[in-house]
């Protein structure tokens, strides 16, 4: 998940209860360290298409087909 300035702010995930959630970067820091830059107040809005293009270099999208059983 990226903010309006194109910075990563969390990871989207589906919990074991089937609900979609965003895991904030702050929760990930104990495991991954300071890989993600903290948000700053001096942010500039970036067009959505530029955020998308920039995210392609950073993100891995995993699509899983739901179990139909």
PDB file of N, H, CA, C and O in Angstrom:
ATOM      1  N   UNK A   1       0.857  -1.162   0.000  1.00  0.00           N
ATOM      2  CA  UNK A   1       0.000   0.000   0.000  1.00  0.00           C
ATOM      3  C   UNK A   1       0.903   1.225   0.000  1.00  0.00           C
ATOM      4  O   UNK A   1       1.849   1.319   0.783  1.00  0.00           O
ATOM      5  N   UNK A   2       0.596   2.160  -0.890  1.00  0.00           N
ATOM      6  H   UNK A   2      -0.172   2.084  -1.526  1.00  0.00           H
ATOM      7  CA  UNK A   2       1.390   3.365  -1.037  1.00  0.00           C
ATOM      8  C   UNK A   2       0.545   4.582  -0.688  1.00  0.00           C
ATOM      9  O   UNK A   2      -0.669   4.580  -0.890  1.00  0.00           O
ATOM     10  N   UNK A   3       1.192   5.627  -0.160  1.00  0.00           N
ATOM     11  H   UNK A   3       2.178   5.629   0.004  1.00  0.00           H
ATOM     12  CA  UNK A   3       0.466   6.860   0.135  1.00  0.00           C
ATOM     13  C   UNK A   3       0.434   7.749  -1.106  1.00  0.00           C
ATOM     14  O   UNK A   3       0.932   7.367  -2.165  1.00  0.00           O
ATOM     15  N   UNK A   4      -0.151   8.926  -0.967  1.00  0.00           N
ATOM     16  H   UNK A   4      -0.555   9.236  -0.107  1.00  0.00           H
ATOM     17  CA  UNK A   4      -0.313   9.840  -2.100  1.00  0.00           C
ATOM     18  C   UNK A   4       1.010  10.363  -2.640  1.00  0.00           C
ATOM     19  O   UNK A   4       1.049  10.926  -3.734  1.00  0.00           O
ATOM     20  N   UNK A   5       2.097  10.186  -1.887  1.00  0.00           N
ATOM     21  H   UNK A   5       2.065   9.729  -0.998  1.00  0.00           H
ATOM     22  CA  UNK A   5       3.421  10.611  -2.348  1.00  0.00           C
ATOM     23  C   UNK A   5       4.212   9.455  -2.942  1.00  0.00           C
ATOM     24  O   UNK A   5       5.358   9.629  -3.358  1.00  0.00           O
ATOM     25  N   UNK A   6       3.600   8.272  -2.981  1.00  0.00           N
ATOM     26  H   UNK A   6       2.670   8.130  -2.643  1.00  0.00           H
ATOM     27  CA  UNK A   6       4.270   7.122  -3.564  1.00  0.00           C
ATOM     28  C   UNK A   6       5.150   6.346  -2.611  1.00  0.00           C
ATOM     29  O   UNK A   6       5.906   5.476  -3.044  1.00  0.00           O
ATOM     30  N   UNK A   7       5.070   6.642  -1.301  1.00  0.00           N
ATOM     31  H   UNK A   7       4.456   7.349  -0.949  1.00  0.00           H
ATOM     32  CA  UNK A   7       5.864   5.911  -0.309  1.00  0.00           C
ATOM     33  C   UNK A   7       5.079   4.710   0.189  1.00  0.00           C
ATOM     34  O   UNK A   7       3.860   4.773   0.348  1.00  0.00           O
ATOM     35  N   UNK A   8       5.785   3.619   0.431  1.00  0.00           N
ATOM     36  H   UNK A   8       6.775   3.568   0.302  1.00  0.00           H
ATOM     37  CA  UNK A   8       5.118   2.442   0.968  1.00  0.00           C
ATOM     38  C   UNK A   8       4.730   2.695   2.423  1.00  0.00           C
ATOM     39  O   UNK A   8       5.546   3.150   3.224  1.00  0.00           O
ATOM     40  N   UNK A   9       3.479   2.396   2.750  1.00  0.00           N
ATOM     41  H   UNK A   9       2.816   2.027   2.099  1.00  0.00           H
ATOM     42  CA  UNK A   9       2.995   2.609   4.106  1.00  0.00           C
ATOM     43  C   UNK A   9       2.519   1.313   4.758  1.00  0.00           C
ATOM     44  O   UNK A   9       2.204   1.303   5.948  1.00  0.00           O
ATOM     45  N   UNK A  10       2.461   0.230   4.003  1.00  0.00           N
ATOM     46  H   UNK A  10       2.716   0.238   3.036  1.00  0.00           H
ATOM     47  CA  UNK A  10       2.023  -1.027   4.581  1.00  0.00           C
ATOM     48  C   UNK A  10       1.879  -2.107   3.533  1.00  0.00           C
ATOM     49  O   UNK A  10       2.137  -1.893   2.349  1.00  0.00           O
ATOM     50  N   UNK A  11       1.461  -3.275   3.996  1.00  0.00           N
ATOM     51  H   UNK A  11       1.251  -3.449   4.958  1.00  0.00           H
ATOM     52  CA  UNK A  11       1.232  -4.415   3.126  1.00  0.00           C
ATOM     53  C   UNK A  11      -0.219  -4.836   3.244  1.00  0.00           C
ATOM     54  O   UNK A  11      -0.752  -4.928   4.350  1.00  0.00           O
ATOM     55  N   UNK A  12      -0.861  -5.091   2.122  1.00  0.00           N
ATOM     56  H   UNK A  12      -0.429  -5.016   1.223  1.00  0.00           H
ATOM     57  CA  UNK A  12      -2.230  -5.583   2.129  1.00  0.00           C
ATOM     58  C   UNK A  12      -2.185  -7.095   2.297  1.00  0.00           C
ATOM     59  O   UNK A  12      -1.385  -7.781   1.660  1.00  0.00           O
ATOM     60  N   UNK A  13      -3.052  -7.601   3.162  1.00  0.00           N
ATOM     61  H   UNK A  13      -3.701  -7.044   3.680  1.00  0.00           H
ATOM     62  CA  UNK A  13      -3.083  -9.042   3.413  1.00  0.00           C
ATOM     63  C   UNK A  13      -4.494  -9.456   3.807  1.00  0.00           C
ATOM     64  O   UNK A  13      -5.279  -8.654   4.314  1.00  0.00           O
ATOM     65  N   UNK A  14      -4.792 -10.710   3.565  1.00  0.00           N
ATOM     66  H   UNK A  14      -4.154 -11.361   3.153  1.00  0.00           H
ATOM     67  CA  UNK A  14      -6.053 -11.285   4.005  1.00  0.00           C
ATOM     68  C   UNK A  14      -5.763 -12.146   5.220  1.00  0.00           C
ATOM     69  O   UNK A  14      -4.908 -13.030   5.171  1.00  0.00           O
ATOM     70  N   UNK A  15      -6.469 -11.890   6.306  1.00  0.00           N
ATOM     71  H   UNK A  15      -7.163 -11.171   6.346  1.00  0.00           H
ATOM     72  CA  UNK A  15      -6.271 -12.647   7.530  1.00  0.00           C
ATOM     73  C   UNK A  15      -6.900 -14.025   7.448  1.00  0.00           C
ATOM     74  O   UNK A  15      -7.640 -14.323   6.511  1.00  0.00           O
ATOM     75  N   UNK A  16      -6.607 -14.859   8.422  1.00  0.00           N
ATOM     76  H   UNK A  16      -6.005 -14.617   9.183  1.00  0.00           H
ATOM     77  CA  UNK A  16      -7.167 -16.211   8.451  1.00  0.00           C
ATOM     78  C   UNK A  16      -8.687 -16.182   8.582  1.00  0.00           C
ATOM     79  O   UNK A  16      -9.351 -17.180   8.303  1.00  0.00           O
ATOM     80  N   UNK A  17      -9.243 -15.041   9.006  1.00  0.00           N
ATOM     81  H   UNK A  17      -8.704 -14.230   9.233  1.00  0.00           H
ATOM     82  CA  UNK A  17     -10.693 -14.890   9.103  1.00  0.00           C
ATOM     83  C   UNK A  17     -11.319 -14.438   7.786  1.00  0.00           C
ATOM     84  O   UNK A  17     -12.534 -14.256   7.704  1.00  0.00           O
ATOM     85  N   UNK A  18     -10.483 -14.256   6.744  1.00  0.00           N
ATOM     86  H   UNK A  18      -9.496 -14.404   6.811  1.00  0.00           H
ATOM     87  CA  UNK A  18     -10.974 -13.864   5.436  1.00  0.00           C
ATOM     88  C   UNK A  18     -11.126 -12.370   5.237  1.00  0.00           C
ATOM     89  O   UNK A  18     -11.510 -11.931   4.153  1.00  0.00           O
ATOM     90  N   UNK A  19     -10.834 -11.575   6.263  1.00  0.00           N
ATOM     91  H   UNK A  19     -10.523 -11.932   7.144  1.00  0.00           H
ATOM     92  CA  UNK A  19     -10.960 -10.119   6.149  1.00  0.00           C
ATOM     93  C   UNK A  19      -9.671  -9.516   5.608  1.00  0.00           C
ATOM     94  O   UNK A  19      -8.571  -9.942   5.962  1.00  0.00           O
ATOM     95  N   UNK A  20      -9.826  -8.513   4.743  1.00  0.00           N
ATOM     96  H   UNK A  20     -10.719  -8.166   4.456  1.00  0.00           H
ATOM     97  CA  UNK A  20      -8.678  -7.808   4.191  1.00  0.00           C
ATOM     98  C   UNK A  20      -8.172  -6.795   5.203  1.00  0.00           C
ATOM     99  O   UNK A  20      -8.955  -6.133   5.883  1.00  0.00           O
ATOM    100  N   UNK A  21      -6.849  -6.682   5.295  1.00  0.00           N
ATOM    101  H   UNK A  21      -6.213  -7.220   4.743  1.00  0.00           H
ATOM    102  CA  UNK A  21      -6.233  -5.757   6.243  1.00  0.00           C
ATOM    103  C   UNK A  21      -5.015  -5.097   5.608  1.00  0.00           C
ATOM    104  O   UNK A  21      -4.463  -5.581   4.620  1.00  0.00           O
ATOM    105  N   UNK A  22      -4.615  -3.984   6.202  1.00  0.00           N
ATOM    106  H   UNK A  22      -5.062  -3.591   7.005  1.00  0.00           H
ATOM    107  CA  UNK A  22      -3.351  -3.350   5.848  1.00  0.00           C
ATOM    108  C   UNK A  22      -2.452  -3.462   7.071  1.00  0.00           C
ATOM    109  O   UNK A  22      -2.811  -3.009   8.158  1.00  0.00           O
ATOM    110  N   UNK A  23      -1.288  -4.066   6.891  1.00  0.00           N
ATOM    111  H   UNK A  23      -0.996  -4.434   6.008  1.00  0.00           H
ATOM    112  CA  UNK A  23      -0.302  -4.147   7.965  1.00  0.00           C
ATOM    113  C   UNK A  23       0.602  -2.937   7.833  1.00  0.00           C
ATOM    114  O   UNK A  23       1.381  -2.861   6.883  1.00  0.00           O
ATOM    115  N   UNK A  24       0.524  -1.985   8.758  1.00  0.00           N
ATOM    116  H   UNK A  24      -0.109  -2.046   9.530  1.00  0.00           H
ATOM    117  CA  UNK A  24       1.342  -0.774   8.657  1.00  0.00           C
ATOM    118  C   UNK A  24       2.835  -1.087   8.731  1.00  0.00           C
ATOM    119  O   UNK A  24       3.251  -2.042   9.387  1.00  0.00           O
ATOM    120  N   UNK A  25       3.621  -0.277   8.053  1.00  0.00           N
ATOM    121  H   UNK A  25       3.283   0.498   7.520  1.00  0.00           H
ATOM    122  CA  UNK A  25       5.076  -0.442   8.042  1.00  0.00           C
ATOM    123  C   UNK A  25       5.634  -0.508   9.464  1.00  0.00           C
ATOM    124  O   UNK A  25       6.587  -1.242   9.724  1.00  0.00           O
ATOM    125  N   UNK A  26       5.048   0.250  10.375  1.00  0.00           N
ATOM    126  H   UNK A  26       4.274   0.847  10.164  1.00  0.00           H
ATOM    127  CA  UNK A  26       5.545   0.267  11.751  1.00  0.00           C
ATOM    128  C   UNK A  26       5.522  -1.135  12.372  1.00  0.00           C
ATOM    129  O   UNK A  26       6.394  -1.468  13.175  1.00  0.00           O
ATOM    130  N   UNK A  27       4.540  -1.949  12.008  1.00  0.00           N
ATOM    131  H   UNK A  27       3.832  -1.678  11.356  1.00  0.00           H
ATOM    132  CA  UNK A  27       4.473  -3.312  12.529  1.00  0.00           C
ATOM    133  C   UNK A  27       5.538  -4.219  11.911  1.00  0.00           C
ATOM    134  O   UNK A  27       5.905  -5.243  12.488  1.00  0.00           O
ATOM    135  N   UNK A  28       6.026  -3.834  10.742  1.00  0.00           N
ATOM    136  H   UNK A  28       5.728  -3.002  10.274  1.00  0.00           H
ATOM    137  CA  UNK A  28       7.007  -4.657  10.035  1.00  0.00           C
ATOM    138  C   UNK A  28       8.442  -4.339  10.444  1.00  0.00           C
ATOM    139  O   UNK A  28       9.337  -5.165  10.265  1.00  0.00           O
ATOM    140  N   UNK A  29       8.662  -3.155  10.987  1.00  0.00           N
ATOM    141  H   UNK A  29       7.936  -2.484  11.133  1.00  0.00           H
ATOM    142  CA  UNK A  29      10.035  -2.722  11.313  1.00  0.00           C
ATOM    143  C   UNK A  29      10.788  -3.684  12.231  1.00  0.00           C
ATOM    144  O   UNK A  29      11.979  -3.899  12.005  1.00  0.00           O
ATOM    145  N   UNK A  30      10.158  -4.282  13.263  1.00  0.00           N
ATOM    146  H   UNK A  30       9.191  -4.107  13.447  1.00  0.00           H
ATOM    147  CA  UNK A  30      10.919  -5.212  14.102  1.00  0.00           C
ATOM    148  C   UNK A  30      11.488  -6.403  13.313  1.00  0.00           C
ATOM    149  O   UNK A  30      12.522  -6.961  13.682  1.00  0.00           O
ATOM    150  N   UNK A  31      10.808  -6.780  12.233  1.00  0.00           N
ATOM    151  H   UNK A  31       9.968  -6.327  11.934  1.00  0.00           H
ATOM    152  CA  UNK A  31      11.267  -7.918  11.429  1.00  0.00           C
ATOM    153  C   UNK A  31      12.216  -7.524  10.306  1.00  0.00           C
ATOM    154  O   UNK A  31      13.157  -8.258  10.004  1.00  0.00           O
ATOM    155  N   UNK A  32      11.975  -6.359   9.678  1.00  0.00           N
ATOM    156  H   UNK A  32      11.211  -5.763   9.923  1.00  0.00           H
ATOM    157  CA  UNK A  32      12.756  -5.983   8.499  1.00  0.00           C
ATOM    158  C   UNK A  32      13.676  -4.788   8.720  1.00  0.00           C
ATOM    159  O   UNK A  32      14.450  -4.437   7.830  1.00  0.00           O
ATOM    160  N   UNK A  33      13.606  -4.162   9.884  1.00  0.00           N
ATOM    161  H   UNK A  33      12.977  -4.448  10.607  1.00  0.00           H
ATOM    162  CA  UNK A  33      14.448  -2.998  10.147  1.00  0.00           C
ATOM    163  C   UNK A  33      13.907  -1.757   9.473  1.00  0.00           C
ATOM    164  O   UNK A  33      12.712  -1.662   9.196  1.00  0.00           O
ATOM    165  N   UNK A  34      14.793  -0.800   9.208  1.00  0.00           N
ATOM    166  H   UNK A  34      15.764  -0.877   9.433  1.00  0.00           H
ATOM    167  CA  UNK A  34      14.398   0.477   8.614  1.00  0.00           C
ATOM    168  C   UNK A  34      14.500   0.467   7.093  1.00  0.00           C
ATOM    169  O   UNK A  34      15.011   1.412   6.491  1.00  0.00           O
ATOM    170  N   UNK A  35      14.013  -0.603   6.479  1.00  0.00           N
ATOM    171  H   UNK A  35      13.598  -1.371   6.968  1.00  0.00           H
ATOM    172  CA  UNK A  35      14.029  -0.704   5.018  1.00  0.00           C
ATOM    173  C   UNK A  35      13.124   0.353   4.404  1.00  0.00           C
ATOM    174  O   UNK A  35      13.422   0.898   3.341  1.00  0.00           O
ATOM    175  N   UNK A  36      12.016   0.640   5.080  1.00  0.00           N
ATOM    176  H   UNK A  36      11.773   0.197   5.944  1.00  0.00           H
ATOM    177  CA  UNK A  36      11.056   1.606   4.573  1.00  0.00           C
ATOM    178  C   UNK A  36      11.275   2.950   5.249  1.00  0.00           C
ATOM    179  O   UNK A  36      11.382   3.033   6.473  1.00  0.00           O
ATOM    180  N   UNK A  37      11.340   3.997   4.442  1.00  0.00           N
ATOM    181  H   UNK A  37      11.253   3.930   3.448  1.00  0.00           H
ATOM    182  CA  UNK A  37      11.552   5.339   4.987  1.00  0.00           C
ATOM    183  C   UNK A  37      10.308   5.785   5.752  1.00  0.00           C
ATOM    184  O   UNK A  37       9.185   5.542   5.309  1.00  0.00           O
ATOM    185  N   UNK A  38      10.504   6.437   6.902  1.00  0.00           N
ATOM    186  H   UNK A  38      11.416   6.634   7.262  1.00  0.00           H
ATOM    187  CA  UNK A  38       9.336   6.950   7.635  1.00  0.00           C
ATOM    188  C   UNK A  38       8.666   8.080   6.871  1.00  0.00           C
ATOM    189  O   UNK A  38       9.320   8.813   6.129  1.00  0.00           O
ATOM    190  N   UNK A  39       7.365   8.214   7.055  1.00  0.00           N
ATOM    191  H   UNK A  39       6.834   7.618   7.658  1.00  0.00           H
ATOM    192  CA  UNK A  39       6.623   9.292   6.402  1.00  0.00           C
ATOM    193  C   UNK A  39       7.065  10.627   6.977  1.00  0.00           C
ATOM    194  O   UNK A  39       7.360  10.740   8.167  1.00  0.00           O
ATOM    195  N   UNK A  40       7.107  11.623   6.123  1.00  0.00           N
ATOM    196  H   UNK A  40       6.867  11.531   5.157  1.00  0.00           H
ATOM    197  CA  UNK A  40       7.463  12.966   6.569  1.00  0.00           C
ATOM    198  C   UNK A  40       6.295  13.904   6.282  1.00  0.00           C
ATOM    199  O   UNK A  40       5.462  13.627   5.419  1.00  0.00           O
ATOM    200  N   UNK A  41       6.242  14.999   7.001  1.00  0.00           N
ATOM    201  H   UNK A  41       6.918  15.225   7.702  1.00  0.00           H
ATOM    202  CA  UNK A  41       5.153  15.960   6.816  1.00  0.00           C
ATOM    203  C   UNK A  41       5.271  16.667   5.468  1.00  0.00           C
ATOM    204  O   UNK A  41       4.260  17.075   4.897  1.00  0.00           O
ATOM    205  N   UNK A  42       6.480  16.816   4.957  1.00  0.00           N
ATOM    206  H   UNK A  42       7.302  16.485   5.421  1.00  0.00           H
ATOM    207  CA  UNK A  42       6.694  17.534   3.695  1.00  0.00           C
ATOM    208  C   UNK A  42       6.518  16.580   2.522  1.00  0.00           C
ATOM    209  O   UNK A  42       7.487  16.227   1.851  1.00  0.00           O
ATOM    210  N   UNK A  43       5.292  16.169   2.279  1.00  0.00           N
ATOM    211  H   UNK A  43       4.504  16.455   2.824  1.00  0.00           H
ATOM    212  CA  UNK A  43       5.050  15.254   1.172  1.00  0.00           C
ATOM    213  C   UNK A  43       4.352  15.983   0.032  1.00  0.00           C
ATOM    214  O   UNK A  43       3.611  16.941   0.249  1.00  0.00           O
ATOM    215  N   UNK A  44       4.596  15.521  -1.160  1.00  0.00           N
ATOM    216  H   UNK A  44       5.198  14.742  -1.336  1.00  0.00           H
ATOM    217  CA  UNK A  44       4.004  16.111  -2.353  1.00  0.00           C
ATOM    218  C   UNK A  44       3.171  15.041  -3.030  1.00  0.00           C
ATOM    219  O   UNK A  44       3.643  13.923  -3.237  1.00  0.00           O
ATOM    220  N   UNK A  45       1.946  15.367  -3.373  1.00  0.00           N
ATOM    221  H   UNK A  45       1.561  16.275  -3.204  1.00  0.00           H
ATOM    222  CA  UNK A  45       1.083  14.408  -4.049  1.00  0.00           C
ATOM    223  C   UNK A  45       1.661  14.067  -5.421  1.00  0.00           C
ATOM    224  O   UNK A  45       2.136  14.939  -6.149  1.00  0.00           O
ATOM    225  N   UNK A  46       1.610  12.801  -5.749  1.00  0.00           N
ATOM    226  H   UNK A  46       1.224  12.093  -5.158  1.00  0.00           H
ATOM    227  CA  UNK A  46       2.131  12.298  -7.016  1.00  0.00           C
ATOM    228  C   UNK A  46       0.960  11.692  -7.785  1.00  0.00           C
ATOM    229  O   UNK A  46       0.110  11.046  -7.171  1.00  0.00           O
ATOM    230  N   UNK A  47       0.882  11.874  -9.098  1.00  0.00           N
ATOM    231  H   UNK A  47       1.572  12.398  -9.596  1.00  0.00           H
ATOM    232  CA  UNK A  47      -0.204  11.259  -9.867  1.00  0.00           C
ATOM    233  C   UNK A  47      -0.212   9.732  -9.678  1.00  0.00           C
ATOM    234  O   UNK A  47       0.835   9.093  -9.582  1.00  0.00           O
ATOM    235  N   UNK A  48      -1.406   9.185  -9.631  1.00  0.00           N
ATOM    236  H   UNK A  48      -2.257   9.704  -9.709  1.00  0.00           H
ATOM    237  CA  UNK A  48      -1.573   7.755  -9.372  1.00  0.00           C
ATOM    238  C   UNK A  48      -0.798   6.889 -10.354  1.00  0.00           C
ATOM    239  O   UNK A  48      -0.219   5.880  -9.949  1.00  0.00           O
ATOM    240  N   UNK A  49      -0.770   7.254 -11.632  1.00  0.00           N
ATOM    241  H   UNK A  49      -1.240   8.073 -11.960  1.00  0.00           H
ATOM    242  CA  UNK A  49      -0.055   6.428 -12.604  1.00  0.00           C
ATOM    243  C   UNK A  49       1.452   6.411 -12.324  1.00  0.00           C
ATOM    244  O   UNK A  49       2.115   5.404 -12.573  1.00  0.00           O
ATOM    245  N   UNK A  50       1.985   7.502 -11.817  1.00  0.00           N
ATOM    246  H   UNK A  50       1.446   8.320 -11.616  1.00  0.00           H
ATOM    247  CA  UNK A  50       3.409   7.517 -11.466  1.00  0.00           C
ATOM    248  C   UNK A  50       3.677   6.649 -10.241  1.00  0.00           C
ATOM    249  O   UNK A  50       4.711   5.984 -10.169  1.00  0.00           O
ATOM    250  N   UNK A  51       2.751   6.650  -9.273  1.00  0.00           N
ATOM    251  H   UNK A  51       1.911   7.190  -9.332  1.00  0.00           H
ATOM    252  CA  UNK A  51       2.901   5.775  -8.110  1.00  0.00           C
ATOM    253  C   UNK A  51       2.876   4.326  -8.565  1.00  0.00           C
ATOM    254  O   UNK A  51       3.688   3.516  -8.117  1.00  0.00           O
ATOM    255  N   UNK A  52       1.952   3.998  -9.449  1.00  0.00           N
ATOM    256  H   UNK A  52       1.292   4.656  -9.813  1.00  0.00           H
ATOM    257  CA  UNK A  52       1.844   2.626  -9.955  1.00  0.00           C
ATOM    258  C   UNK A  52       3.126   2.201 -10.659  1.00  0.00           C
ATOM    259  O   UNK A  52       3.659   1.125 -10.386  1.00  0.00           O
ATOM    260  N   UNK A  53       3.621   3.034 -11.556  1.00  0.00           N
ATOM    261  H   UNK A  53       3.188   3.908 -11.778  1.00  0.00           H
ATOM    262  CA  UNK A  53       4.845   2.704 -12.291  1.00  0.00           C
ATOM    263  C   UNK A  53       6.031   2.541 -11.348  1.00  0.00           C
ATOM    264  O   UNK A  53       6.831   1.622 -11.521  1.00  0.00           O
ATOM    265  N   UNK A  54       6.159   3.419 -10.352  1.00  0.00           N
ATOM    266  H   UNK A  54       5.508   4.166 -10.211  1.00  0.00           H
ATOM    267  CA  UNK A  54       7.241   3.307  -9.391  1.00  0.00           C
ATOM    268  C   UNK A  54       7.114   2.070  -8.526  1.00  0.00           C
ATOM    269  O   UNK A  54       8.117   1.457  -8.158  1.00  0.00           O
ATOM    270  N   UNK A  55       5.882   1.699  -8.200  1.00  0.00           N
ATOM    271  H   UNK A  55       5.068   2.196  -8.499  1.00  0.00           H
ATOM    272  CA  UNK A  55       5.648   0.529  -7.353  1.00  0.00           C
ATOM    273  C   UNK A  55       6.024  -0.770  -8.050  1.00  0.00           C
ATOM    274  O   UNK A  55       6.345  -1.754  -7.384  1.00  0.00           O
ATOM    275  N   UNK A  56       5.991  -0.790  -9.357  1.00  0.00           N
ATOM    276  H   UNK A  56       5.731   0.009  -9.899  1.00  0.00           H
ATOM    277  CA  UNK A  56       6.333  -2.018 -10.083  1.00  0.00           C
ATOM    278  C   UNK A  56       7.755  -2.478  -9.776  1.00  0.00           C
ATOM    279  O   UNK A  56       8.036  -3.675  -9.817  1.00  0.00           O
ATOM    280  N   UNK A  57       8.653  -1.545  -9.469  1.00  0.00           N
ATOM    281  H   UNK A  57       8.425  -0.572  -9.436  1.00  0.00           H
ATOM    282  CA  UNK A  57      10.033  -1.894  -9.142  1.00  0.00           C
ATOM    283  C   UNK A  57      10.193  -2.387  -7.712  1.00  0.00           C
ATOM    284  O   UNK A  57      11.193  -3.023  -7.378  1.00  0.00           O
ATOM    285  N   UNK A  58       9.201  -2.091  -6.860  1.00  0.00           N
ATOM    286  H   UNK A  58       8.389  -1.573  -7.131  1.00  0.00           H
ATOM    287  CA  UNK A  58       9.311  -2.391  -5.435  1.00  0.00           C
ATOM    288  C   UNK A  58       8.418  -3.528  -4.962  1.00  0.00           C
ATOM    289  O   UNK A  58       8.718  -4.180  -3.962  1.00  0.00           O
ATOM    290  N   UNK A  59       7.350  -3.764  -5.657  1.00  0.00           N
ATOM    291  H   UNK A  59       7.107  -3.234  -6.470  1.00  0.00           H
ATOM    292  CA  UNK A  59       6.299  -4.627  -5.114  1.00  0.00           C
ATOM    293  C   UNK A  59       6.253  -5.987  -5.805  1.00  0.00           C
ATOM    294  O   UNK A  59       6.615  -6.139  -6.972  1.00  0.00           O
ATOM    295  N   UNK A  60       5.801  -6.943  -5.048  1.00  0.00           N
ATOM    296  H   UNK A  60       5.507  -6.820  -4.100  1.00  0.00           H
ATOM    297  CA  UNK A  60       5.513  -8.269  -5.550  1.00  0.00           C
ATOM    298  C   UNK A  60       4.038  -8.507  -5.305  1.00  0.00           C
ATOM    299  O   UNK A  60       3.573  -8.443  -4.167  1.00  0.00           O
ATOM    300  N   UNK A  61       3.310  -8.780  -6.359  1.00  0.00           N
ATOM    301  H   UNK A  61       3.687  -8.832  -7.284  1.00  0.00           H
ATOM    302  CA  UNK A  61       1.888  -9.035  -6.213  1.00  0.00           C
ATOM    303  C   UNK A  61       1.673 -10.534  -6.330  1.00  0.00           C
ATOM    304  O   UNK A  61       2.101 -11.159  -7.301  1.00  0.00           O
ATOM    305  N   UNK A  62       1.010 -11.102  -5.339  1.00  0.00           N
ATOM    306  H   UNK A  62       0.662 -10.594  -4.551  1.00  0.00           H
ATOM    307  CA  UNK A  62       0.721 -12.529  -5.338  1.00  0.00           C
ATOM    308  C   UNK A  62      -0.785 -12.683  -5.425  1.00  0.00           C
ATOM    309  O   UNK A  62      -1.524 -12.182  -4.577  1.00  0.00           O
ATOM    310  N   UNK A  63      -1.231 -13.381  -6.459  1.00  0.00           N
ATOM    311  H   UNK A  63      -0.630 -13.788  -7.147  1.00  0.00           H
ATOM    312  CA  UNK A  63      -2.658 -13.606  -6.651  1.00  0.00           C
ATOM    313  C   UNK A  63      -2.916 -15.083  -6.421  1.00  0.00           C
ATOM    314  O   UNK A  63      -2.302 -15.943  -7.054  1.00  0.00           O
ATOM    315  N   UNK A  64      -3.826 -15.363  -5.515  1.00  0.00           N
ATOM    316  H   UNK A  64      -4.325 -14.664  -5.001  1.00  0.00           H
ATOM    317  CA  UNK A  64      -4.133 -16.737  -5.161  1.00  0.00           C
ATOM    318  C   UNK A  64      -5.589 -17.009  -5.472  1.00  0.00           C
ATOM    319  O   UNK A  64      -6.470 -16.240  -5.086  1.00  0.00           O
ATOM    320  N   UNK A  65      -5.840 -18.098  -6.165  1.00  0.00           N
ATOM    321  H   UNK A  65      -5.125 -18.722  -6.479  1.00  0.00           H
ATOM    322  CA  UNK A  65      -7.208 -18.481  -6.439  1.00  0.00           C
ATOM    323  C   UNK A  65      -7.825 -19.062  -5.169  1.00  0.00           C
ATOM    324  O   UNK A  65      -7.232 -19.934  -4.534  1.00  0.00           O
ATOM    325  N   UNK A  66      -9.011 -18.583  -4.795  1.00  0.00           N
ATOM    326  H   UNK A  66      -9.492 -17.874  -5.311  1.00  0.00           H
ATOM    327  CA  UNK A  66      -9.638 -19.112  -3.579  1.00  0.00           C
ATOM    328  C   UNK A  66      -9.918 -20.599  -3.716  1.00  0.00           C
ATOM    329  O   UNK A  66     -10.205 -21.104  -4.801  1.00  0.00           O
ATOM    330  N   UNK A  67      -9.828 -21.276  -2.601  1.00  0.00           N
ATOM    331  H   UNK A  67      -9.594 -20.866  -1.719  1.00  0.00           H
ATOM    332  CA  UNK A  67     -10.114 -22.701  -2.573  1.00  0.00           C
ATOM    333  C   UNK A  67     -11.598 -22.888  -2.826  1.00  0.00           C
ATOM    334  O   UNK A  67     -12.420 -22.349  -2.086  1.00  0.00           O
ATOM    335  N   UNK A  68     -11.958 -23.641  -3.857  1.00  0.00           N
ATOM    336  H   UNK A  68     -11.290 -24.079  -4.459  1.00  0.00           H
ATOM    337  CA  UNK A  68     -13.372 -23.789  -4.228  1.00  0.00           C
ATOM    338  C   UNK A  68     -14.015 -25.002  -3.565  1.00  0.00           C
ATOM    339  O   UNK A  68     -15.163 -25.328  -3.867  1.00  0.00           O
ATOM    340  N   UNK A  69     -13.305 -25.667  -2.677  1.00  0.00           N
ATOM    341  H   UNK A  69     -12.372 -25.401  -2.432  1.00  0.00           H
ATOM    342  CA  UNK A  69     -13.872 -26.849  -2.009  1.00  0.00           C
ATOM    343  C   UNK A  69     -14.884 -26.480  -0.963  1.00  0.00           C
ATOM    344  O   UNK A  69     -15.450 -27.359  -0.314  1.00  0.00           O
TER     345      UNK A  69
END
